[in-house]
């Protein structure tokens, strides 16, 4: 379940405001933002991180020059903007930045935690009441999965661990054991979903897509040749983890460089101020010497 949704929009003085519903474990609230405010959020975050707007990891839905079909554009934006905000809130390196908290109208001392995000699954009572609705939604999500590349397989595995399996556990935990036939039927349905996930994970990928890298398809190295598909998948996961760690270290280094730059700038401004005061004192002293010389000439 998403932390943030954008179900509706409101037009005020000719401008479109998107209604942002934010659901946290202990509170839920609604804010309204214009598209231009989303752009400002990206600019402020990039300025803080010291990167170009084009290098920001999450994209806003693109602008449309032709607004003849305005309702379709707005619907597309609602989906894209909600996905954009959820990506930021789920990103541990961005979720607690002051720009994000200010945009979501959260207190500056508020902190988004992992528990808040992992607790966004349907509660057991809700699952009990709408068991088949939850099952059908889960089944639809799993059937829409595609693992035609190693990256898709890794992403699907992450979703299985963080989303699909917890929801299946909720479904199993809320089966009423008093009705044996119904309980057996529901357990079989959940079992079919697990089999589908296992089938996707065990799917053999085409050999050209086994290599590490992108569209250029570089040759396999001595490290990857001895690996089977499962080992190669673990190898890819480790590479991604290492890259994430390196990116985090780079972000921290850039942030430190920015802080150092600000300190240097403050020091330079202070030195300039001191030089200005020194120049003023020199001018004042020169004026006094000039006046003293003029008085001395009059005496002589």
C-alpha positions, 0 to 999 in steps of 0.5 A, a space after each residue: 500500500 502506498 504511503 502517498 496517494 493523489 486521488 483528486 485535484 482542485 482548480 483554484 483561480 485557474 490553477 490546478 492543485 493536486 490533493 495529496 493524501 498522506 497516510 502514516 501509522 498514527 496520523 493521516 492528513 491532506 495537503 494541496 500542491 501545484 505542479 510548479 511546487 513539485 518542480 521547486 522541490 526537485 530544484 531545492 533538493 538538487 541544490 542541497 545535494 550539489 547535483 544538476 536537476 537532470 541527475 536527480 534519480 526520480 522524474 516528474 511527469 513531463 509537461 504537455 504543450 497541448 492541453 486540448 485533452 486537459 482531463 487526461 493530462 491531469 489524470 496522468 499527472 496524478 499517477 506520476 506525481 504520486 509515484 514520484 513522492 512515494 519514491 522519495 519517501 521510500 528513499 532513505 537518503 532523501 526522506 528526511 531532508 528538510 525540503 521534503 518535510 517542508 513540502 509535506 508540511 511535516 515538522 522539521 524534527 519529524 523523522 520517517 522511519 523504516 517501521 512507518 513504511 513497512 507498517 503500511 500493509 493492510 491490517 489483519 482485520 481489514 484483510 479478514 473483511 475483504 479477503 478476496 479483494 486483497 487476494 485478487 489485487 495480489 494475484 493481479 500484481 503478480 501476474 503483471 510481473 515480467 522477468 525478461 532481464 536480470 534487473 527485472 528479476 532482481 526488482 521482482 525479488 525485492 518486491 516479493 520479499 517486501 510486499 508479496 510475501 507479507 501480504 500472503 502471510 496476512 491472507 494465511 493468518 486471517 483464514 477462518 479455520 472453522 470452515 474447513 472447506 473454505 479454509 482449504 480453498 483459500 490456502 490453495 489459492 495462496 499456494 498457487 500465488 507462491 508457485 507463480 512467484 517461484 516460477 518467475 524466480 526460476 525462469 531461465 533468462 536468454 543468454 545474451 541478457 545474462 551478461 553484466 551491463 546494458 545494451 552494449 552487451 560487454 563480454 563476460 569476465 573471469 568472475 562471471 563465467 563460472 557462475 550459474 544463473 542463481 549465483 549470477 543473480 547474487 553477484 548482481 545484487 552484491 554489485 548493486 549494494 556496492 554501488 548504492 554504498 558508493 553513491 551514498 558515500 559520494 552524496 556525503 562527500 558532496 554534502 561535506 564539500 558544500 559545507 566546506 565551500 559555505 565556510 570558506 565563503 563566510 570566511 572570505 566575506 569576513 576577511 573582505 569586511 575587515 579589509 574594508 574597515 582597514 581601508 576606511 581607517 587608512 583613509 581617515 588617517 591620511 586625511 588627518 595627516 594631510 590636515 596636520 601638514 596644512 596646519 604646520 605650513 601655516 605656522 611656518 
